[in-house]
């Protein structure tokens, strides 16, 4: 009797393995998405308490990252766990708690040789950008949490005076730090000139900044140097951003991209061609054929019967260089554009050697 039961069960298992109704679906998805298995997705989310729990060991059980480098190292594994089936070319914009401990502080005074190295016309600084350039010159490989007290000669209103600025490094960039005074801490609701709770710091700082800096520029970033007491005294850097007309302190944000099955930090920007972009391409006699350009000017899309992929790429490269001349080598752009008869299509390109070329996932 047992022999027959085993035999029947074996047949059932064989049938189920051979006839999984999803097999054909998986195969079709794989073919449709270049072997990725699933379509590309565009994800955007903020880490939760449960998310931090998944990487608690690497973070010493705290619910924040101490540097952008730590976030770039540990978040990809979390993305694999949370979204195992998204396809190649997917992106994930992840926001996380970021409290960067101040690791090293040093005092630096600029010399005549430093002003010369900065290729300045006079031996002094005269703008915020020159202060940042001086910090880059003196500490070219700064890490998150590095802080310098920079003393320099500064020209303003017809006079040169000596100044000192406190600068901090965050995600590969230097910022002139906002250092709260005792009065600032009092206005921030603190009984002592320090914080003892990170959540309170990130809640109160934007409220205070809305009154201090109500006319900030959209996208402006300020990095705050806070004193913190959690059993012992320490100092941290906290970024605060001006977005949509108000200040906020969401933490850090990194965009990741999935390439060759691996999540990596990604600088891809998404851009969709506008009507004026099609007009500008159509007016450029060095791109495509005369008839193809005429068709583009008339209909506002790329007719793929007359526009080759190479010609479209040339058009995209031209318009991106015209619209965004400040982009640096290595910048990636996912460009969406209208075609006929296939409708909306996209090309993932990267700036290389002064032109945009296809980026290979």
C-alpha positions in Angstrom: 0.0 0.0 0.0 2.8 2.4 1.0 4.5 1.8 -2.4 1.5 3.0 -4.3 1.1 6.1 -2.1 4.7 7.0 -2.7 4.3 6.4 -6.4 1.2 8.6 -6.7 2.8 11.4 -4.6 5.8 11.3 -6.9 3.7 11.6 -10.0 1.8 14.6 -8.5 5.0 16.3 -7.5 6.4 15.7 -11.0 3.3 17.1 -12.6 3.3 20.2 -10.4 7.0 20.9 -11.2 6.5 20.4 -14.9 3.3 22.4 -15.1 3.7 25.5 -12.9 1.2 27.9 -14.5 3.5 30.8 -13.7 6.5 29.5 -15.6 5.4 31.0 -18.9 4.6 34.3 -17.2 8.1 34.4 -15.7 9.7 33.6 -19.0 7.7 36.3 -20.8 8.7 38.9 -18.1 12.3 37.9 -18.5 12.2 38.3 -22.2 10.3 41.6 -22.1 12.8 43.1 -19.6 16.1 42.2 -21.1 16.7 39.2 -18.8 15.8 41.2 -15.6 12.9 38.9 -14.8 10.7 41.8 -13.6 10.0 45.4 -14.8 12.1 48.3 -13.6 10.5 50.1 -10.7 10.9 53.6 -9.3 10.8 53.4 -5.5 10.8 56.1 -2.9 10.5 55.5 0.9 11.8 56.4 4.3 13.3 53.7 6.5 11.1 52.6 9.4 11.9 51.1 12.8 11.4 47.6 11.3 13.9 48.5 8.5 16.5 49.6 11.0 15.9 46.3 12.9 17.0 44.3 9.8 20.4 46.0 9.9 20.6 46.5 13.7 23.8 44.5 14.0 25.8 46.7 11.6 24.4 49.9 13.2 25.0 48.8 16.8 21.3 48.7 17.4 20.7 52.4 16.8 18.1 53.7 14.4 20.3 56.0 12.4 23.4 56.1 10.2 26.6 57.8 11.3 27.7 58.6 7.8 26.6 58.5 4.2 29.3 55.9 3.6 27.6 53.6 6.1 24.3 54.1 4.5 25.7 53.3 1.0 27.2 50.2 2.4 24.3 48.7 4.3 21.1 49.9 2.5 21.7 47.8 -0.7 21.3 44.6 1.3 18.1 46.0 2.8 16.8 46.8 -0.6 17.5 43.2 -1.7 15.5 41.9 1.3 12.6 44.3 0.8 12.3 44.3 -3.0 14.0 41.0 -4.3 12.1 40.9 -7.6 12.5 44.4 -9.1 14.2 44.5 -12.5 17.4 46.0 -13.7 17.3 49.7 -14.2 15.1 50.2 -11.1 15.8 53.1 -8.8 15.2 53.6 -5.1 15.3 57.0 -3.3 15.9 56.2 0.3 15.6 58.7 3.2 17.1 57.7 6.6 18.0 59.2 9.9 21.5 60.7 9.8 23.4 62.0 12.8 27.1 62.3 12.0 29.5 62.3 15.0 32.3 64.8 14.7 35.4 62.6 14.4 38.2 65.1 14.0 38.7 68.8 14.4 41.7 70.8 13.3 42.7 74.4 13.0 44.1 75.7 9.7 45.3 79.1 8.7 45.7 79.9 5.0 49.2 81.1 3.8 50.3 83.1 0.8 51.1 79.8 -1.0 47.5 78.7 -0.4 46.0 81.8 -2.1 48.4 81.2 -5.0 47.4 77.6 -5.3 43.7 78.7 -5.4 44.7 80.9 -8.4 43.2 84.0 -6.8 43.9 87.5 -8.2 44.6 88.8 -4.7 45.9 87.0 -1.5 42.5 86.9 0.2 39.1 85.2 -0.1 36.0 87.1 -1.2 33.1 84.7 -1.5 31.5 81.6 0.1 32.6 79.5 -2.9 36.2 80.5 -2.3 36.0 79.5 1.4 34.7 76.0 0.3 37.5 75.8 -2.3 40.1 76.6 0.4 38.7 73.8 2.6 38.9 71.4 -0.4 42.5 72.5 -1.0 43.6 72.0 2.6 41.7 68.7 3.3 41.1 67.1 -0.1 40.0 63.7 1.1 37.7 64.7 4.0 35.3 62.1 5.5 31.9 62.6 7.0 32.3 64.3 10.4 35.6 66.0 9.7 35.5 69.6 11.0 38.1 72.4 10.5 38.4 75.9 11.9 39.7 77.8 8.9 41.3 81.2 9.4 41.8 83.4 6.3 41.9 87.0 5.0 38.6 88.2 3.6 37.9 91.1 1.3 34.5 92.9 1.8 33.3 96.5 1.4 36.8 97.7 0.4 38.5 96.2 3.4 40.5 93.1 4.1 40.0 91.5 7.6 40.9 88.3 9.2 38.0 85.8 9.6 37.6 82.3 11.0 34.9 79.9 9.8 34.0 76.5 11.2 33.4 74.0 8.3 32.2 70.4 8.3 32.3 67.7 5.7 29.2 65.7 4.7 28.8 63.4 1.8 32.0 64.6 0.0 31.2 68.3 0.4 32.2 71.1 2.8 29.6 73.3 4.5 30.0 76.4 6.7 28.5 75.1 9.9 25.7 76.7 11.9 26.8 76.5 15.5 23.9 77.3 18.0 24.7 79.7 20.9 23.4 79.4 24.4 20.5 81.7 23.4 19.8 79.5 20.3 19.6 76.4 22.5 17.2 78.2 24.8 15.0 79.2 21.8 15.2 75.6 20.6 13.5 74.6 23.9 16.6 73.2 25.7 17.4 73.8 29.4 21.1 73.3 28.7 23.3 74.4 25.7 23.0 70.9 24.2 20.5 68.3 22.9 19.9 65.0 24.6 17.4 63.6 22.1 18.0 63.4 18.3 14.3 63.3 17.5 13.8 66.6 19.3 16.8 68.2 17.5 15.4 67.3 14.1 11.9 68.4 15.1 12.9 71.7 16.6 15.7 72.9 14.2 13.4 73.3 11.2 10.9 75.3 13.2 13.6 77.6 14.5 15.1 78.0 11.1 11.8 79.0 9.6 11.9 82.1 11.9 15.7 82.7 11.5 16.0 82.2 7.7 12.5 82.7 6.2 13.8 83.8 2.8 16.2 81.0 2.1 16.8 79.8 -1.5 14.9 76.7 -2.6 17.2 73.6 -2.2 19.5 75.4 0.3 21.3 73.2 2.8 22.6 74.1 6.2 24.6 71.8 8.4 24.2 72.2 12.1 26.9 71.5 14.6 25.1 70.4 17.8 26.4 69.5 21.2 24.8 66.3 22.4 24.7 64.7 25.9 23.7 61.1 26.2 25.6 60.1 29.3 28.7 61.7 28.0 29.3 64.9 25.9 29.8 64.6 22.1 29.2 66.6 19.0 27.2 65.8 15.8 26.4 67.2 12.4 22.8 67.4 11.3 21.7 68.5 7.8 18.7 70.8 7.4 17.1 71.5 4.0 14.9 74.3 2.6 12.3 72.6 0.4 8.9 73.9 -0.8 9.1 77.1 1.2 10.1 75.7 4.6 12.9 74.0 6.4 13.0 70.3 7.2 15.4 67.8 8.7 14.5 64.4 7.2 18.0 63.1 7.6 20.0 61.9 4.6 18.7 60.8 1.2 20.5 58.6 -1.3 19.3 57.3 -4.7 20.3 53.8 -5.6 20.1 52.0 -8.9 19.9 48.3 -9.7 22.5 47.4 -12.2 23.5 43.8 -13.1 21.4 42.5 -10.2 23.2 44.7 -7.6 21.9 47.9 -5.9 24.5 50.7 -6.1 24.4 54.4 -5.3 23.1 56.0 -8.4 23.1 59.7 -9.6 20.5 59.1 -12.3 18.3 62.1 -13.1 15.0 61.6 -14.9 14.1 64.0 -17.7 11.2 64.0 -20.2 11.6 66.0 -23.4 9.4 69.1 -23.8 7.9 70.6 -27.0 10.7 73.1 -27.1 13.3 70.3 -26.9 11.8 68.6 -30.0 11.9 72.0 -31.8 15.5 72.6 -30.9 16.6 69.2 -32.1 14.6 69.6 -35.3 16.4 72.9 -35.9 19.9 71.4 -35.6 21.0 70.5 -39.1 23.8 68.2 -37.8 21.3 65.7 -36.4 19.4 63.2 -38.5 18.2 63.7 -42.1 16.4 66.7 -43.4 13.2 64.8 -43.9 13.4 63.3 -40.4 13.9 66.7 -38.8 11.0 68.1 -40.8 8.8 65.3 -39.5 9.9 65.9 -36.0 9.1 69.7 -36.3 5.6 68.9 -37.6 4.6 66.1 -35.2 6.7 66.6 -32.1 7.9 63.0 -31.8 10.6 60.8 -33.3 9.2 58.7 -36.2 11.3 55.5 -35.9 10.9 54.8 -39.6 13.3 57.8 -40.2 15.0 58.3 -36.9 17.6 55.6 -36.0 18.6 54.9 -32.3 21.9 56.6 -33.1 20.2 59.8 -34.4 17.9 59.9 -31.4 20.8 59.5 -29.0 22.6 62.3 -30.8 19.5 64.5 -30.4 19.2 63.6 -26.7 22.9 64.4 -26.1 22.5 67.7 -27.8 19.5 68.8 -25.8 21.0 67.6 -22.5 24.2 69.5 -23.1 22.2 72.6 -24.0 19.8 72.4 -21.0 22.2 71.3 -18.3 25.7 72.6 -19.1 26.7 72.3 -15.4 26.5 68.5 -15.2 29.8 66.7 -14.5 31.3 63.7 -16.2 29.6 60.5 -15.1 26.2 62.1 -14.6 23.4 59.7 -15.7 20.1 60.7 -17.1 17.1 58.5 -17.9 15.5 60.4 -20.8 11.9 59.8 -21.8 10.7 60.9 -25.3 7.7 60.3 -27.7 8.1 58.1 -30.7 5.9 57.0 -33.5 4.4 54.4 -33.7 5.7 53.0 -30.4 4.7 55.8 -28.1 6.8 56.8 -25.0 10.3 55.3 -24.8 13.4 55.9 -22.7 17.1 55.9 -23.0 19.5 55.6 -20.0 22.5 57.8 -20.9 25.7 58.9 -19.2 27.9 62.0 -19.8 31.3 60.7 -21.0 33.9 62.6 -22.9 31.8 65.7 -23.4 28.8 63.8 -24.9 26.0 61.5 -23.7 26.4 57.9 -24.6 24.2 54.9 -23.7 24.7 53.7 -20.2 24.9 49.9 -20.0 23.1 48.4 -16.9 
